């Protein structure tokens, strides 16, 4: 009986040893997700409603800055389009956050089509 019990103990020990990585094999979460902590998204704009958030996101994307809208799915599910529950955060990667905020703080210069003025 002790031989059988000893076999199970060795098997169990081997299984547990494999499940716990050694120091050289440890990976932080950023290595498995493909990014690192300095690439974390940063809030660059707080929009009052989903439409404003999409306009800001489009402006960032057109300038080559990746952007996402946080809270987009909940608004689509529950239909929040105004009030405090409709607020959305527009996020950009950390290294590009200053560039994104500078772009969003600039005044937009609209070019009018001459045919439309007549």
Backbone as CSV, one residue per row, in Angstrom:
resi,resn,N_x,N_y,N_z,CA_x,CA_y,CA_z,C_x,C_y,C_z
1,UNK,0.818,-1.188,0.000,0.000,0.000,0.000,0.866,1.257,0.000
2,UNK,1.971,1.230,0.710,2.823,2.411,0.775,3.496,2.683,-0.570
3,UNK,3.765,1.639,-1.364,4.345,1.842,-2.684,3.360,2.586,-3.567
4,UNK,2.081,2.193,-3.513,1.050,2.849,-4.303,0.864,4.298,-3.858
5,UNK,0.824,4.515,-2.546,0.673,5.880,-2.024,1.881,6.727,-2.396
6,UNK,3.081,6.139,-2.325,4.279,6.870,-2.706,4.266,7.243,-4.178
7,UNK,3.731,6.381,-5.027,3.621,6.667,-6.456,2.700,7.847,-6.722
8,UNK,1.572,7.886,-6.007,0.652,9.009,-6.167,1.286,10.314,-5.694
9,UNK,2.036,10.237,-4.609,2.684,11.442,-4.091,3.708,11.981,-5.088
10,UNK,4.483,11.055,-5.687,5.464,11.495,-6.691,4.755,12.094,-7.902
11,UNK,3.668,11.452,-8.339,2.905,11.962,-9.476,2.340,13.338,-9.162
12,UNK,1.783,13.485,-7.978,1.204,14.764,-7.575,2.275,15.855,-7.495
13,UNK,3.442,15.526,-6.959,4.534,16.481,-6.833,5.004,16.930,-8.213
14,UNK,5.121,15.987,-9.155,5.547,16.337,-10.512,4.529,17.255,-11.183
15,UNK,3.257,16.942,-11.006,2.203,17.759,-11.609,2.225,19.178,-11.049
16,UNK,2.390,19.317,-9.751,2.439,20.647,-9.127,3.695,21.404,-9.522
17,UNK,4.820,20.699,-9.672,6.059,21.352,-10.083,5.927,21.933,-11.480
18,UNK,5.208,21.261,-12.352,5.026,21.764,-13.723,4.092,22.962,-13.763
19,UNK,3.100,23.004,-12.866,2.138,24.096,-12.900,2.726,25.400,-12.373
20,UNK,3.800,25.345,-11.575,4.421,26.551,-11.063,5.706,26.811,-11.829
21,UNK,5.755,27.887,-12.632,6.941,28.143,-13.438,8.134,28.539,-12.597
22,UNK,9.297,28.233,-13.113,10.522,28.648,-12.435,10.740,30.137,-12.682
23,UNK,11.739,30.713,-12.048,11.991,32.143,-12.182,12.246,32.573,-13.606
24,UNK,12.887,31.740,-14.417,13.186,32.104,-15.797,11.959,32.051,-16.674
25,UNK,10.927,31.293,-16.256,9.748,31.125,-17.097,8.621,32.076,-16.746
26,UNK,8.742,32.845,-15.682,7.651,33.702,-15.271,7.462,34.820,-16.277
27,UNK,6.218,35.051,-16.589,5.842,36.120,-17.515,4.846,37.024,-16.816
28,UNK,4.993,38.311,-16.984,3.979,39.190,-16.450,2.834,39.259,-17.455
29,UNK,1.719,39.810,-17.028,0.527,39.828,-17.869,0.757,40.584,-19.169
30,UNK,1.606,41.595,-19.132,1.826,42.379,-20.344,2.494,41.564,-21.433
31,UNK,3.305,40.596,-21.051,3.970,39.778,-22.062,2.977,38.875,-22.773
32,UNK,1.930,38.466,-22.082,0.951,37.592,-22.718,-0.089,38.364,-23.504
33,UNK,-0.289,39.626,-23.182,-1.294,40.407,-23.899,-0.708,41.179,-25.061
34,UNK,0.594,41.172,-25.203,1.210,41.820,-26.348,1.584,43.264,-26.121
35,UNK,1.398,43.784,-24.949,1.749,45.171,-24.678,2.523,45.262,-23.385
36,UNK,2.848,46.459,-23.011,3.509,46.649,-21.733,2.795,47.767,-21.007
37,UNK,3.182,47.999,-19.770,2.464,48.962,-18.956,2.568,50.373,-19.501
38,UNK,3.650,50.720,-20.193,3.734,52.075,-20.727,2.842,52.253,-21.954
39,UNK,2.263,51.185,-22.469,1.343,51.260,-23.602,-0.117,51.296,-23.152
40,UNK,-0.353,51.354,-21.848,-1.715,51.353,-21.321,-2.503,52.522,-21.900
41,UNK,-3.775,52.315,-22.224,-4.596,53.421,-22.718,-4.808,54.484,-21.647
42,UNK,-4.819,55.733,-22.078,-4.992,56.874,-21.187,-6.196,57.677,-21.675
43,UNK,-7.009,58.148,-20.748,-8.160,58.965,-21.122,-7.661,60.315,-21.627
44,UNK,-7.997,60.641,-22.871,-7.583,61.918,-23.446,-8.768,62.856,-23.646
45,UNK,-9.988,62.325,-23.541,-11.167,63.162,-23.721,-12.338,62.509,-23.017
46,UNK,-13.136,63.322,-22.317,-14.369,62.828,-21.719,-15.525,63.452,-22.482
47,UNK,-16.201,62.619,-23.251,-17.285,63.092,-24.101,-18.606,63.057,-23.339
48,UNK,-19.476,64.006,-23.651,-20.764,64.090,-22.983,-21.754,63.059,-23.497
49,UNK,-21.543,62.580,-24.718,-22.470,61.615,-25.297,-21.743,60.751,-26.332
50,UNK,-22.378,59.687,-26.774,-21.724,58.782,-27.723,-21.332,59.447,-29.043
51,UNK,-22.142,60.391,-29.529,-21.832,61.044,-30.797,-20.545,61.861,-30.691
52,UNK,-20.399,62.602,-29.617,-19.174,63.385,-29.407,-17.964,62.463,-29.303
53,UNK,-18.127,61.334,-28.613,-17.027,60.387,-28.464,-16.590,59.838,-29.822
54,UNK,-17.539,59.545,-30.703,-17.201,59.023,-32.028,-16.512,60.082,-32.888
55,UNK,-16.919,61.332,-32.750,-16.270,62.416,-33.499,-14.828,62.583,-33.040
56,UNK,-14.608,62.568,-31.728,-13.247,62.700,-31.182,-12.393,61.506,-31.595
57,UNK,-12.958,60.315,-31.512,-12.230,59.119,-31.928,-11.852,59.208,-33.402
58,UNK,-12.769,59.655,-34.237,-12.488,59.802,-35.667,-11.402,60.820,-35.936
59,UNK,-11.401,61.896,-35.169,-10.361,62.919,-35.349,-8.986,62.351,-35.001
60,UNK,-8.917,61.573,-33.925,-7.644,60.960,-33.544,-7.206,59.931,-34.579
61,UNK,-8.131,59.101,-35.029,-7.792,58.080,-36.017,-7.317,58.708,-37.325
62,UNK,-7.926,59.820,-37.722,-7.509,60.472,-38.965,-6.120,61.084,-38.851
63,UNK,-5.681,61.353,-37.625,-4.324,61.872,-37.401,-3.323,60.744,-37.179
64,UNK,-3.785,59.502,-37.267,-2.889,58.363,-37.101,-2.683,57.936,-35.659
65,UNK,-3.540,58.390,-34.758,-3.438,58.029,-33.348,-4.526,56.999,-33.041
66,UNK,-4.145,55.792,-32.633,-5.160,54.793,-32.299,-6.008,55.268,-31.126
67,UNK,-7.309,55.010,-31.191,-8.201,55.448,-30.125,-9.325,54.450,-29.954
68,UNK,-9.814,54.357,-28.716,-10.971,53.526,-28.425,-11.914,54.327,-27.535
69,UNK,-13.173,53.924,-27.524,-14.179,54.566,-26.685,-14.568,53.578,-25.597
70,UNK,-14.396,53.997,-24.354,-14.770,53.137,-23.228,-16.232,53.405,-22.878
71,UNK,-16.972,52.331,-22.653,-18.376,52.454,-22.289,-19.291,52.391,-23.495
72,UNK,-18.733,52.113,-24.646,-19.497,52.087,-25.880,-20.538,50.967,-25.879
73,UNK,-20.161,49.805,-25.416,-21.071,48.659,-25.453,-22.267,48.862,-24.527
74,UNK,-22.036,49.399,-23.347,-23.143,49.596,-22.406,-24.166,50.572,-22.964
75,UNK,-23.690,51.607,-23.623,-24.614,52.564,-24.224,-25.436,51.931,-25.321
76,UNK,-24.820,51.056,-26.088,-25.542,50.373,-27.154,-26.571,49.402,-26.590
77,UNK,-26.226,48.760,-25.500,-27.144,47.789,-24.899,-28.339,48.490,-24.260
78,UNK,-28.067,49.498,-23.458,-29.132,50.152,-22.702,-29.669,51.417,-23.366
79,UNK,-29.024,51.901,-24.394,-29.519,53.053,-25.132,-29.352,54.389,-24.437
80,UNK,-28.316,54.532,-23.617,-28.076,55.812,-22.951,-27.506,56.791,-23.968
81,UNK,-28.235,57.854,-24.264,-27.745,58.822,-25.241,-27.612,60.221,-24.669
82,UNK,-28.072,60.457,-23.447,-27.888,61.758,-22.820,-27.828,61.576,-21.310
83,UNK,-27.351,62.599,-20.629,-27.223,62.544,-19.181,-25.899,61.936,-18.746
84,UNK,-25.758,61.779,-17.465,-24.515,61.259,-16.896,-24.174,59.853,-17.342
85,UNK,-25.177,59.046,-17.613,-24.920,57.672,-18.031,-24.482,57.577,-19.485
86,UNK,-24.599,58.662,-20.227,-24.200,58.649,-21.637,-22.749,59.071,-21.826
87,UNK,-22.094,59.526,-20.770,-20.713,59.976,-20.893,-19.804,58.839,-21.327
88,UNK,-18.835,59.169,-22.168,-17.888,58.187,-22.682,-16.478,58.739,-22.540
89,UNK,-15.529,57.843,-22.311,-14.117,58.206,-22.268,-13.480,57.781,-23.575
90,UNK,-12.705,58.676,-24.165,-11.931,58.347,-25.355,-10.500,58.129,-24.884
91,UNK,-9.934,56.968,-25.238,-8.605,56.590,-24.767,-7.638,56.457,-25.926
92,UNK,-6.379,56.796,-25.651,-5.290,56.658,-26.619,-4.114,56.001,-25.890
93,UNK,-3.180,55.389,-26.624,-2.012,54.787,-25.966,-1.221,55.828,-25.178
94,UNK,-0.677,55.407,-24.038,0.067,56.304,-23.151,1.108,57.165,-23.835
95,UNK,1.999,56.592,-24.683,3.030,57.412,-25.325,2.475,58.468,-26.276
96,UNK,1.255,58.266,-26.757,0.662,59.220,-27.698,-0.371,60.130,-27.038
97,UNK,-0.530,60.020,-25.729,-1.559,60.780,-25.029,-1.346,62.287,-25.143
98,UNK,-0.123,62.749,-24.947,0.136,64.194,-25.047,-0.137,64.703,-26.451
99,UNK,0.281,63.946,-27.436,0.044,64.326,-28.833,-1.468,64.372,-29.107
100,UNK,-2.199,63.402,-28.586,-3.653,63.362,-28.783,-4.326,64.552,-28.107
101,UNK,-3.920,64.874,-26.883,-4.517,66.006,-26.176,-4.192,67.319,-26.876
102,UNK,-2.978,67.436,-27.405,-2.617,68.648,-28.138,-3.466,68.780,-29.397
103,UNK,-3.668,67.693,-30.112,-4.488,67.713,-31.311,-5.924,68.101,-30.993
104,UNK,-6.455,67.560,-29.906,-7.838,67.836,-29.539,-8.029,69.241,-28.975
105,UNK,-6.962,69.853,-28.492,-7.086,71.219,-27.971,-6.984,72.271,-29.072
106,UNK,-6.536,71.862,-30.269,-6.450,72.801,-31.388,-7.840,73.132,-31.916
107,UNK,-7.984,74.350,-32.368,-9.250,74.751,-32.972,-9.307,74.192,-34.389
108,UNK,-10.461,73.679,-34.751,-10.630,73.091,-36.079,-10.876,74.204,-37.089
109,UNK,-10.097,74.200,-38.165,-10.264,75.171,-39.243,-11.028,74.489,-40.373
110,UNK,-12.251,74.871,-40.570,-13.073,74.276,-41.613,-12.847,75.003,-42.923
111,UNK,-12.656,74.239,-43.970,-12.523,74.816,-45.300,-13.870,74.718,-45.986
112,UNK,-14.400,75.863,-46.360,-15.690,75.886,-47.017,-15.515,75.745,-48.515
113,UNK,-16.374,74.985,-49.100,-16.373,74.814,-50.533,-16.970,76.067,-51.175
114,UNK,-16.306,76.627,-52.178,-16.779,77.859,-52.817,-18.132,77.667,-53.460
115,UNK,-18.417,76.492,-53.968,-19.718,76.236,-54.593,-20.818,76.247,-53.560
116,UNK,-20.534,75.848,-52.337,-21.537,75.825,-51.296,-21.870,77.226,-50.800
117,UNK,-20.942,78.176,-50.950,-21.179,79.539,-50.489,-22.149,80.282,-51.381
118,UNK,-22.259,79.905,-52.636,-23.124,80.633,-53.583,-24.532,80.268,-53.474
